[in-house]
């Protein structure tokens, strides 16, 4: 068919759902959304980890896995309205 499917679910919603429903660890849920896809695509040298020499793309999450800030190439590009200066990663 010519019909596409999609979702309004955001990645953080999906990670939270996996964590809560599957009962897995936070680390396993986050790896399922970052490291494992990068490994599948063969780009784990640059994406999916915070190892030295990788792209330094990251998301700052609170304890409930809600997005608080986004960094691309180590640069702070977005923050939630309620984030405080103390929470900012330097």
Long-range contacts (C-beta under 8 A, 24 or more apart in sequence): 12-59, 12-61, 12-65, 12-66, 12-67, 15-65, 16-64, 16-65, 16-66, 19-65, 26-65, 29-65, 58-89, 60-87, 60-89
